[in-house]
């Protein structure tokens, strides 16, 4: 029996170690004092963690989620397959045909901190969504370091956790060089609308401080504070080299984002992830192609890549022509808006009303085959209760930077569940 497999007592069945730990392990916990010190030190603000916990009581789960090396390898293989397809000329031509014109400019970068969301099933990981504005990585890196463990017989692979800071710095340098070539990257702006009002604003603070420690000048800014002049992008009197883009206006179409849009369009600063990355990789409509072997073969996708893309659940565009068929099959489907983000306006088919369905049929939705989320048993008020689990793989150039989970209750992921929230993923 391999180290990743464990016999279930009295049954003779063999269960993966990670599955057993997710059901039965409560001795690896978050050390709140260690986490508080880590976050306070990183932010340079005494009391940073205390205020964070008070304002966002369900941001962090109190237990980690376990996955096996084989599951991580499968997730990486799916991501590599998706990004391989994303480089094919015919595929790009197809997905850019339904993207805004402003999203069709490729300056060379490949997209910083991509986020690939998975449900872990008995048949392996299944991709649920792709994100270009994936939140949580900087918070989860600290969370993963604040572990108190008594499972001395469980070997935890901490390489991604330990190398996170250096890999983030290297990622931004590579993005800079892909567009600019030689020359030093000096100034990075983390951009989002009204950033200090965002739920994940504390993460922006952690990202800024990490970048400063790594030798960059870093700022957090609203895109409205940016200005184009003298052939460059500026934040007041500071010339901006690179923008780490956290906006959910994926095509930068809002008037408020005009300076950033001009800087991206004219190549005046490196913008990553950019409208192009969203159009090629993260537009939900793209899943209708990535889950369609027949279409993929016409783009020249190889058999090996097709096999890995079996991890993408069947996804279809909702149209008037297929509406009756999809309504009949709705109980096996999950419906998502093309323009949505953060689990907004998503619907499980078995809970749909006729009124909601009428809005979905008007257009702008995809129907994805429903894949049940994983499960983690947690302790809450002295009781052991089940919670759902999504796993997010943060990547750069299809290689893992960090793995994290969201533990939740309800129809879709949220940060409002007692005992739930972001949870570090420990690889066993």
C-alpha positions in Angstrom: 0.0 0.0 0.0 1.4 3.4 -1.0 1.9 6.2 1.6 -1.0 8.1 0.0 -3.5 5.2 0.6 -5.0 4.1 3.9 -7.2 1.1 4.6 -10.6 2.0 6.2 -10.9 -0.1 9.4 -13.4 -2.9 9.2 -14.1 -2.5 5.4 -11.0 -3.7 3.6 -11.5 -0.6 1.3 -8.5 1.6 0.4 -9.1 5.3 0.7 -6.6 8.0 -0.3 -4.9 9.6 2.6 -6.1 13.1 1.8 -9.8 11.9 1.8 -9.3 10.3 5.1 -7.7 13.4 6.6 -10.5 15.6 5.3 -13.0 13.5 7.1 -11.1 12.7 10.3 -8.2 15.0 11.0 -8.8 17.9 13.5 -5.3 18.2 14.9 -3.8 20.3 12.2 -5.2 23.8 12.9 -4.6 27.4 12.3 -2.4 28.9 15.0 -4.2 32.3 15.5 -1.3 33.9 17.4 1.1 32.9 14.7 -1.2 34.1 12.0 -1.9 37.4 13.8 1.8 38.1 14.2 2.5 37.1 10.6 -0.2 39.4 9.2 0.6 42.3 11.5 4.3 42.1 10.7 3.7 41.9 6.9 1.2 44.8 6.9 3.4 46.9 9.2 0.3 47.6 11.2 -0.2 46.4 14.8 -3.7 45.2 15.1 -4.1 44.5 11.4 -5.3 40.9 12.1 -7.6 41.9 14.9 -9.4 44.4 12.6 -9.5 41.9 9.8 -11.1 39.2 11.9 -13.6 41.6 13.4 -14.7 43.0 10.0 -14.6 39.7 8.2 -15.4 37.0 10.7 -15.8 34.2 8.1 -12.7 35.0 6.0 -10.6 32.1 7.3 -11.6 28.6 8.1 -10.0 27.1 11.2 -8.8 23.9 9.5 -6.8 23.1 6.4 -7.9 21.0 3.4 -5.7 18.1 2.3 -5.0 17.0 -1.2 -2.7 14.3 -2.6 0.2 14.8 -5.0 -1.7 12.9 -7.7 -4.6 15.3 -7.5 -2.3 18.3 -7.7 -0.5 16.8 -10.7 -3.8 16.2 -12.5 -4.9 19.8 -11.9 -1.6 21.1 -13.3 -2.0 18.8 -16.3 -5.5 20.3 -17.0 -4.1 23.8 -16.7 -1.2 23.0 -19.0 -3.7 21.6 -21.5 -5.9 24.6 -21.4 -3.0 27.1 -21.9 -1.7 24.9 -24.7 -5.0 25.2 -26.5 -5.0 28.9 -25.7 -1.9 29.4 -27.9 -3.4 27.7 -31.0 -4.2 30.3 -33.7 -7.5 28.8 -34.7 -8.7 28.6 -31.1 -7.7 32.2 -30.5 -9.5 33.3 -33.6 -12.6 31.6 -32.4 -12.7 33.0 -28.9 -11.6 36.5 -29.8 -14.5 36.6 -32.3 -16.9 37.0 -29.3 -14.5 39.2 -27.2 -14.6 43.0 -27.2 -12.2 44.6 -29.7 -10.2 46.1 -26.8 -9.4 42.6 -25.7 -7.6 41.5 -28.9 -4.3 43.1 -28.2 -1.5 40.8 -27.2 1.7 42.5 -25.9 3.4 39.2 -24.9 2.7 38.7 -21.1 0.9 35.4 -20.2 -1.2 36.6 -17.3 -0.1 37.0 -13.6 -1.7 34.9 -10.9 -4.2 33.0 -12.9 -6.8 31.1 -10.8 -8.2 27.7 -11.8 -11.1 26.5 -9.6 -11.7 22.7 -9.2 -14.0 20.3 -7.5 -12.2 17.1 -6.4 -14.2 14.0 -7.3 -13.6 10.2 -7.1 -12.8 10.5 -10.8 -10.2 13.2 -10.3 -10.2 17.0 -10.3 -12.9 18.7 -12.5 -12.4 22.3 -13.6 -15.2 24.6 -12.6 -14.0 28.1 -13.6 -11.0 30.1 -14.8 -10.2 33.5 -13.3 -7.9 36.3 -14.3 -8.6 38.3 -11.1 -8.2 35.4 -8.7 -8.3 36.7 -5.1 -6.9 35.2 -1.9 -3.4 34.0 -2.8 -1.5 36.5 -0.5 -3.9 35.8 2.4 -3.6 32.1 1.9 0.1 32.1 1.8 0.1 33.5 5.3 -2.6 31.1 6.4 -0.6 28.1 5.2 2.4 29.2 7.3 0.4 29.6 10.5 -0.2 25.8 11.0 0.0 23.9 14.3 0.2 20.2 13.6 0.4 17.1 15.7 0.1 14.7 12.8 3.8 13.8 12.9 3.2 10.8 10.7 1.9 12.9 7.8 4.5 14.4 5.5 3.4 17.8 4.3 5.0 19.2 1.1 5.6 22.9 1.8 7.6 23.9 -1.2 5.0 26.1 -2.8 4.3 27.8 0.5 8.0 28.4 1.2 8.8 29.7 -2.3 5.7 31.9 -2.7 7.2 35.3 -2.2 10.2 34.7 -4.5 8.0 33.2 -7.2 5.7 36.2 -7.1 8.6 38.6 -7.6 10.0 36.4 -10.4 6.5 36.3 -12.1 6.2 40.0 -12.4 9.8 40.4 -13.7 9.0 37.8 -16.3 5.8 39.6 -17.3 7.8 42.8 -17.6 10.4 41.2 -19.8 7.9 39.4 -22.1 6.6 42.9 -23.1 9.6 45.2 -22.5 12.6 42.9 -23.0 15.7 44.2 -21.2 15.5 46.9 -18.5 14.6 46.9 -14.8 11.1 46.7 -13.5 10.8 49.3 -10.8 7.2 50.4 -10.0 4.2 48.2 -9.6 0.6 49.4 -9.0 -2.1 47.1 -7.7 -5.3 48.4 -9.3 -8.9 48.0 -8.4 -12.0 50.2 -8.1 -12.1 51.9 -4.7 -9.5 49.4 -3.4 -9.8 50.3 0.3 -13.6 49.5 0.1 -13.0 46.0 -1.4 -13.7 43.0 0.8 -10.2 41.7 -0.1 -8.4 45.0 0.5 -6.3 43.5 3.2 -4.8 41.2 0.5 -3.8 44.2 -1.5 -1.9 45.5 1.5 -0.1 42.1 1.9 0.7 42.1 -1.9 2.1 45.6 -1.7 4.3 44.8 1.3 5.6 41.6 -0.3 6.6 43.5 -3.4 8.3 46.2 -1.4 10.3 43.5 0.5 11.3 42.0 -2.9 12.8 45.4 -4.0 10.0 47.1 -5.9 8.2 50.4 -5.4 4.6 49.3 -5.0 1.3 51.2 -4.6 -2.4 50.4 -4.3 -4.6 52.6 -6.5 -8.0 53.2 -8.0 -7.7 53.3 -11.9 -9.2 56.8 -11.8 -6.0 58.0 -10.1 -3.9 56.9 -13.0 -3.1 59.3 -15.8 -1.4 59.0 -19.2 1.0 61.8 -20.2 4.4 62.0 -21.9 4.0 58.6 -23.4 3.7 56.8 -20.1 1.3 55.8 -17.3 1.5 57.8 -14.1 0.2 57.7 -10.5 0.6 61.3 -9.5 4.3 61.9 -10.0 5.3 58.3 -10.1 5.8 56.6 -13.4 4.1 53.2 -13.5 6.0 50.3 -15.1 3.5 47.5 -14.4 -0.1 47.2 -13.3 -1.3 44.2 -11.4 -4.9 44.3 -12.5 -7.6 43.1 -10.1 -10.6 44.8 -11.9 -13.7 42.9 -12.8 -14.2 45.2 -15.8 -12.3 42.6 -17.8 -12.3 44.6 -21.1 -11.5 47.9 -19.3 -14.6 49.5 -21.0 -15.8 51.7 -18.1 -15.0 55.5 -18.6 -13.4 55.4 -15.2 -10.7 53.0 -16.6 -9.8 55.1 -19.7 -6.2 55.8 -18.6 -5.5 52.2 -17.9 -7.2 51.1 -21.1 -5.0 53.5 -23.1 -1.9 52.3 -21.3 -2.8 48.7 -22.1 -3.8 49.4 -25.7 -0.8 51.5 -26.6 1.7 49.4 -24.5 2.6 52.3 -22.3 2.7 50.0 -19.2 2.6 46.3 -18.7 -1.0 45.4 -17.6 -1.3 41.9 -16.2 -3.6 40.1 -16.3 -5.0 42.0 -19.3 -8.2 42.0 -21.3 -6.5 39.6 -23.7 -5.8 37.0 -21.0 -9.4 37.1 -20.0 -10.7 36.8 -23.5 -8.4 33.8 -24.4 -8.5 32.0 -21.1 -11.2 33.1 -18.6 -14.3 34.0 -20.6 -16.9 31.4 -19.5 -18.1 30.9 -23.1 -14.6 29.4 -23.9 -15.6 26.4 -21.7 -18.0 25.4 -24.5 -15.0 24.8 -26.7 -12.7 23.4 -24.1 -15.2 20.7 -23.2 -16.0 19.9 -26.9 -13.5 17.3 -28.3 -14.9 17.6 -31.8 -14.3 21.4 -32.0 -10.9 21.0 -30.4 -9.8 18.5 -33.0 -10.5 21.0 -35.7 -8.1 23.4 -34.0 -5.4 20.8 -34.1 -5.5 19.7 -30.5 -3.5 16.5 -29.9 -4.9 13.3 -28.4 -2.8 13.8 -25.2 -4.1 17.3 -24.6 -7.7 16.1 -25.4 -7.3 13.4 -22.7 -6.3 15.9 -20.1 -9.2 18.2 -21.1 -11.6 15.4 -20.0 -11.3 17.3 -16.6 -13.4 20.1 -18.1 -17.2 19.4 -17.5 -19.4 19.7 -20.6 -20.5 23.3 -21.0 -23.0 24.7 -23.5 -24.2 28.1 -24.4 -27.8 28.7 -23.5 -29.8 29.6 -26.6 -33.5 29.8 -27.6 -32.8 26.7 -29.8 -31.6 24.5 -27.0 -33.7 26.0 -24.2 -36.3 23.2 -24.0 -33.6 20.5 -24.0 -31.6 22.3 -21.2 -34.7 22.9 -19.1 -35.5 19.2 -19.2 -31.9 18.4 -18.2 -31.6 21.3 -15.7 -31.3 19.1 -12.6 -27.9 18.0 -13.9 -26.7 21.5 -14.7 -25.3 24.6 -13.2 -26.1 27.9 -14.9 -23.6 30.8 -15.0 -23.7 34.3 -16.5 -21.0 35.0 -19.1 -20.4 38.4 -17.6 -20.5 37.3 -14.0 -17.8 37.0 -11.3 -17.6 35.9 -7.7 -20.5 33.4 -7.9 -23.0 36.2 -8.6 -26.2 35.2 -10.4 -25.2 31.5 -10.6 -28.0 28.9 -10.3 -28.2 25.2 -9.6 -30.6 23.8 -12.1 -32.5 21.8 -9.6 -33.4 25.0 -7.8 -34.5 27.1 -10.8 -37.8 28.8 -10.9 -39.7 29.4 -14.2 -39.1 33.2 -13.6 -35.4 32.9 -13.4 -35.3 30.5 -16.3 -37.1 33.1 -18.5 -34.2 35.5 -17.7 -31.6 32.9 -18.5 -33.1 32.0 -21.8 -32.8 35.7 -22.9 -29.1 35.0 -23.3 -25.7 35.5 -21.7 -25.6 32.2 -19.8 -23.8 28.9 -20.1 -25.0 25.6 -18.7 -22.3 23.5 -17.2 -22.6 19.8 -16.1 -23.0 19.8 -12.4 -20.0 18.5 -10.5 -20.5 18.1 -6.7 -17.9 19.8 -4.6 -15.6 18.0 -2.3 -16.2 17.8 1.5 -14.3 18.7 4.6 -15.6 17.9 8.1 -14.9 20.8 10.5 -15.4 21.4 14.1 -17.9 24.2 14.9 -19.1 24.9 18.5 -18.0 21.5 19.6 -19.8 19.7 16.8 -18.4 18.0 13.7 -20.3 19.2 10.6 -19.7 18.8 6.8 -18.8 21.7 4.6 -18.3 22.0 0.8 -14.9 22.6 -0.7 -13.6 24.2 -3.8 -9.9 24.1 -4.6 -8.2 27.0 -6.3 -4.8 26.5 -8.1 -3.0 29.8 -8.6 -0.6 29.6 -11.5 1.8 31.5 -13.7 2.5 30.2 -17.2 0.6 27.0 -16.2 2.9 26.3 -13.3 1.6 26.2 -9.7 2.3 29.2 -7.4 0.0 28.1 -4.5 -3.0 25.9 -3.8 -5.8 27.1 -1.6 -9.4 26.1 -0.8 -12.7 27.8 0.0 -14.8 26.0 2.6 -18.5 26.9 2.5 -22.2 26.0 2.8 -24.9 26.8 0.3 -25.3 26.9 -3.5 -22.0 28.5 -4.4 -18.7 29.5 -2.8 -18.9 32.4 -0.3 -17.0 33.9 2.6 -20.1 34.1 4.8 -20.2 30.5 6.2 -19.6 30.0 10.0 -16.6 27.8 10.2 -15.8 28.4 6.5 -13.7 30.7 4.5 -10.3 30.5 2.9 -8.4 27.4 4.0 -4.8 26.5 3.2 -4.3 23.3 1.2 -1.8 20.9 2.6 -0.3 18.5 0.0 0.3 15.0 1.4 
